[in-house]
């Protein structure tokens, strides 16, 4: 499922209280064109939120559908998908 361009400020954002193994999607509206071209193409789909990085405050680990982990992401850049979206 492609969530590019989807996401509004009204949707629930991931944060330090988001449980591990929550399906989230990147909010592409936060980026300008140059930044979005540098993002992994795997972020076009939903990713699995694994949790916050203990010794890197304000950053989390997500795993894409190819099984590749992406660490150092800002959790507020992701919104939590509802059951209907997954």
Backbone as JSON Lines, residues from 0, in Angstrom:
{"i":0,"aa":"X","n":[0.84,-1.17,0.0],"ca":[0.0,0.0,0.0],"c":[0.89,1.24,0.0]}
{"i":1,"aa":"X","n":[0.61,2.17,-0.86],"ca":[1.39,3.38,-0.96],"c":[0.72,4.49,-0.17]}
{"i":2,"aa":"X","n":[1.42,5.04,0.81],"ca":[0.85,6.09,1.66],"c":[1.47,7.44,1.35]}
{"i":3,"aa":"X","n":[2.17,7.56,0.23],"ca":[2.84,8.82,-0.08],"c":[1.81,9.94,-0.18]}
{"i":4,"aa":"X","n":[2.11,11.04,0.48],"ca":[1.21,12.17,0.43],"c":[0.07,12.07,1.42]}
{"i":5,"aa":"X","n":[-0.08,10.94,2.05],"ca":[-1.16,10.77,3.03],"c":[-0.62,11.21,4.39]}
{"i":6,"aa":"X","n":[-1.49,11.56,5.27],"ca":[-1.07,11.94,6.6],"c":[-1.4,13.39,6.87]}
{"i":7,"aa":"X","n":[-2.02,13.6,7.98],"ca":[-2.36,14.95,8.38],"c":[-1.93,15.16,9.81]}
{"i":8,"aa":"X","n":[-1.92,16.37,10.24],"ca":[-1.55,16.69,11.61],"c":[-2.56,16.11,12.6]}
{"i":9,"aa":"X","n":[-3.76,15.75,12.14],"ca":[-4.78,15.22,13.03],"c":[-4.56,13.75,13.38]}
{"i":10,"aa":"X","n":[-3.74,13.07,12.6],"ca":[-3.53,11.65,12.85],"c":[-2.53,11.44,13.97]}
{"i":11,"aa":"X","n":[-2.66,10.32,14.65],"ca":[-1.79,10.03,15.79],"c":[-0.36,9.79,15.32]}
{"i":12,"aa":"X","n":[0.57,10.47,15.96],"ca":[1.99,10.35,15.63],"c":[2.66,9.31,16.51]}
{"i":13,"aa":"X","n":[3.69,8.69,15.99],"ca":[4.51,7.79,16.8],"c":[5.32,8.65,17.77]}
{"i":14,"aa":"X","n":[5.61,8.1,18.94],"ca":[6.43,8.79,19.92],"c":[7.02,7.76,20.87]}
{"i":15,"aa":"X","n":[7.6,8.21,21.95],"ca":[8.22,7.32,22.92],"c":[7.26,6.37,23.61]}
{"i":16,"aa":"X","n":[5.96,6.64,23.51],"ca":[4.96,5.77,24.13],"c":[4.34,4.78,23.15]}
{"i":17,"aa":"X","n":[4.72,4.88,21.89],"ca":[4.2,3.96,20.88],"c":[4.75,2.56,21.15]}
{"i":18,"aa":"X","n":[3.87,1.57,21.26],"ca":[4.36,0.22,21.54],"c":[5.19,-0.35,20.37]}
{"i":19,"aa":"X","n":[6.23,-1.11,20.69],"ca":[6.97,-1.8,19.62],"c":[6.02,-2.68,18.8]}
{"i":20,"aa":"X","n":[6.39,-2.93,17.58],"ca":[5.63,-3.75,16.64],"c":[4.33,-3.08,16.2]}
{"i":21,"aa":"X","n":[4.34,-1.75,16.16],"ca":[3.21,-0.97,15.65],"c":[3.51,-0.62,14.19]}
{"i":22,"aa":"X","n":[2.52,-0.78,13.32],"ca":[2.7,-0.45,11.91],"c":[2.48,1.05,11.74]}
{"i":23,"aa":"X","n":[3.47,1.71,11.14],"ca":[3.42,3.16,10.94],"c":[3.73,3.48,9.48]}
{"i":24,"aa":"X","n":[3.48,4.72,9.09],"ca":[3.81,5.16,7.75],"c":[4.46,6.53,7.83]}
{"i":25,"aa":"X","n":[5.41,6.78,6.94],"ca":[6.13,8.04,6.92],"c":[5.23,9.15,6.4]}
{"i":26,"aa":"X","n":[5.3,10.3,6.99],"ca":[4.52,11.45,6.55],"c":[5.35,12.25,5.56]}
{"i":27,"aa":"X","n":[5.12,12.02,4.28],"ca":[5.9,12.64,3.22],"c":[5.64,14.14,3.11]}
{"i":28,"aa":"X","n":[4.55,14.63,3.68],"ca":[4.25,16.05,3.61],"c":[5.24,16.88,4.43]}
{"i":29,"aa":"X","n":[6.02,16.23,5.3],"ca":[7.0,16.94,6.11],"c":[8.25,17.32,5.33]}
{"i":30,"aa":"X","n":[8.43,16.72,4.16],"ca":[9.67,16.9,3.4],"c":[9.46,17.77,2.17]}
{"i":31,"aa":"X","n":[10.51,18.48,1.81],"ca":[10.49,19.16,0.52],"c":[10.98,18.16,-0.54]}
{"i":32,"aa":"X","n":[10.96,18.54,-1.81],"ca":[11.3,17.63,-2.9],"c":[12.71,17.06,-2.76]}
{"i":33,"aa":"X","n":[13.69,17.88,-2.4],"ca":[15.08,17.41,-2.28],"c":[15.2,16.36,-1.18]}
{"i":34,"aa":"X","n":[14.58,16.62,-0.05],"ca":[14.65,15.67,1.06],"c":[13.95,14.36,0.7]}
{"i":35,"aa":"X","n":[12.8,14.43,0.05],"ca":[12.06,13.21,-0.27],"c":[12.81,12.33,-1.25]}
{"i":36,"aa":"X","n":[13.63,12.92,-2.12],"ca":[14.41,12.13,-3.07],"c":[15.51,11.32,-2.36]}
{"i":37,"aa":"X","n":[15.92,11.75,-1.16],"ca":[16.96,11.04,-0.41],"c":[16.4,9.96,0.5]}
{"i":38,"aa":"X","n":[15.09,9.94,0.7],"ca":[14.48,8.94,1.59],"c":[14.49,7.57,0.93]}
{"i":39,"aa":"X","n":[14.61,6.51,1.73],"ca":[14.56,5.16,1.16],"c":[13.21,4.93,0.48]}
{"i":40,"aa":"X","n":[13.25,4.33,-0.7],"ca":[11.99,4.06,-1.41],"c":[11.11,3.1,-0.62]}
{"i":41,"aa":"X","n":[11.7,2.33,0.28],"ca":[10.91,1.41,1.1],"c":[9.98,2.16,2.05]}
{"i":42,"aa":"X","n":[10.25,3.46,2.28],"ca":[9.38,4.25,3.15],"c":[8.1,4.66,2.44]}
{"i":43,"aa":"X","n":[7.97,4.34,1.15],"ca":[6.71,4.6,0.44],"c":[5.61,3.71,0.98]}
{"i":44,"aa":"X","n":[5.99,2.6,1.56],"ca":[5.03,1.67,2.14],"c":[5.1,1.79,3.65]}
{"i":45,"aa":"X","n":[4.22,1.08,4.32],"ca":[4.24,1.09,5.77],"c":[5.49,0.38,6.28]}
{"i":46,"aa":"X","n":[5.92,0.76,7.49],"ca":[7.08,0.15,8.13],"c":[6.69,-0.26,9.55]}
{"i":47,"aa":"X","n":[7.51,-1.09,10.15],"ca":[7.24,-1.59,11.49],"c":[8.07,-0.81,12.5]}
{"i":48,"aa":"X","n":[7.39,-0.14,13.42],"ca":[8.04,0.64,14.47],"c":[8.54,-0.32,15.53]}
{"i":49,"aa":"X","n":[9.85,-0.31,15.77],"ca":[10.43,-1.24,16.74],"c":[10.65,-0.61,18.11]}
{"i":50,"aa":"X","n":[10.64,0.71,18.18],"ca":[10.81,1.37,19.46],"c":[11.86,2.45,19.41]}
{"i":51,"aa":"X","n":[12.03,3.09,20.56],"ca":[12.97,4.19,20.69],"c":[14.37,3.64,20.96]}
{"i":52,"aa":"X","n":[15.38,4.37,20.53],"ca":[16.77,3.99,20.76],"c":[17.2,4.57,22.1]}
{"i":53,"aa":"X","n":[17.54,3.7,23.02],"ca":[17.81,4.09,24.4],"c":[18.88,5.16,24.54]}
{"i":54,"aa":"X","n":[20.0,4.99,23.86],"ca":[21.1,5.94,24.03],"c":[21.17,6.97,22.9]}
{"i":55,"aa":"X","n":[20.05,7.18,22.23],"ca":[19.94,8.2,21.19],"c":[18.57,8.85,21.34]}
{"i":56,"aa":"X","n":[18.38,9.66,22.38],"ca":[17.06,10.24,22.67],"c":[16.43,10.94,21.46]}
{"i":57,"aa":"X","n":[15.13,10.71,21.3],"ca":[14.4,11.35,20.2],"c":[14.51,10.63,18.88]}
{"i":58,"aa":"X","n":[15.08,9.42,18.89],"ca":[15.26,8.65,17.66],"c":[14.73,7.22,17.84]}
{"i":59,"aa":"X","n":[14.28,6.64,16.73],"ca":[13.69,5.3,16.81],"c":[14.28,4.4,15.73]}
{"i":60,"aa":"X","n":[13.88,3.15,15.8],"ca":[14.25,2.13,14.82],"c":[12.97,1.65,14.14]}
{"i":61,"aa":"X","n":[12.98,1.62,12.82],"ca":[11.88,1.03,12.06],"c":[12.46,0.0,11.11]}
{"i":62,"aa":"X","n":[11.64,-0.98,10.75],"ca":[12.05,-2.02,9.82],"c":[11.09,-1.99,8.64]}
{"i":63,"aa":"X","n":[11.65,-1.94,7.42],"ca":[10.79,-1.91,6.24],"c":[10.36,-3.34,5.86]}
{"i":64,"aa":"X","n":[9.54,-3.45,4.85],"ca":[8.98,-4.75,4.46],"c":[10.01,-5.69,3.86]}
{"i":65,"aa":"X","n":[11.18,-5.16,3.52],"ca":[12.26,-6.0,3.03],"c":[13.13,-6.52,4.16]}
{"i":66,"aa":"X","n":[12.78,-6.13,5.41],"ca":[13.53,-6.58,6.58],"c":[14.74,-5.73,6.9]}
{"i":67,"aa":"X","n":[14.85,-4.58,6.27],"ca":[15.99,-3.69,6.51],"c":[15.64,-2.71,7.62]}
{"i":68,"aa":"X","n":[16.52,-2.63,8.61],"ca":[16.32,-1.72,9.72],"c":[16.85,-0.33,9.39]}
{"i":69,"aa":"X","n":[16.1,0.68,9.8],"ca":[16.5,2.08,9.61],"c":[16.49,2.73,10.99]}
{"i":70,"aa":"X","n":[17.66,3.07,11.5],"ca":[17.73,3.64,12.83],"c":[18.12,5.1,12.75]}
{"i":71,"aa":"X","n":[17.77,5.84,13.79],"ca":[18.05,7.27,13.83],"c":[16.91,8.1,13.26]}
{"i":72,"aa":"X","n":[15.78,7.47,13.0],"ca":[14.61,8.19,12.49],"c":[13.93,8.95,13.62]}
{"i":73,"aa":"X","n":[13.28,10.04,13.28],"ca":[12.5,10.79,14.27],"c":[11.09,10.23,14.31]}
{"i":74,"aa":"X","n":[10.63,9.76,15.46],"ca":[9.33,9.1,15.52],"c":[8.17,9.99,15.12]}
{"i":75,"aa":"X","n":[8.27,11.3,15.36],"ca":[7.16,12.19,15.01],"c":[6.99,12.33,13.5]}
{"i":76,"aa":"X","n":[7.93,11.78,12.72],"ca":[7.83,11.79,11.27],"c":[6.92,10.67,10.76]}
{"i":77,"aa":"X","n":[6.46,9.83,11.65],"ca":[5.61,8.7,11.28],"c":[4.24,8.86,11.93]}
{"i":78,"aa":"X","n":[3.2,8.42,11.23],"ca":[1.89,8.38,11.85],"c":[1.45,6.92,11.97]}
{"i":79,"aa":"X","n":[0.67,6.65,12.99],"ca":[0.22,5.29,13.29],"c":[-0.95,4.94,12.38]}
{"i":80,"aa":"X","n":[-0.85,3.81,11.72],"ca":[-1.92,3.37,10.83],"c":[-3.03,2.7,11.62]}
{"i":81,"aa":"X","n":[-4.24,2.89,11.17],"ca":[-5.38,2.21,11.78],"c":[-5.47,0.8,11.19]}
{"i":82,"aa":"X","n":[-6.3,-0.03,11.77],"ca":[-6.47,-1.4,11.24],"c":[-6.97,-1.36,9.81]}
{"i":83,"aa":"X","n":[-7.77,-0.38,9.46],"ca":[-8.3,-0.27,8.09],"c":[-7.21,0.04,7.09]}
{"i":84,"aa":"X","n":[-6.17,0.75,7.56],"ca":[-5.06,1.13,6.67],"c":[-4.05,0.02,6.44]}
{"i":85,"aa":"X","n":[-4.04,-1.0,7.29],"ca":[-3.02,-2.03,7.19],"c":[-3.46,-3.19,6.33]}
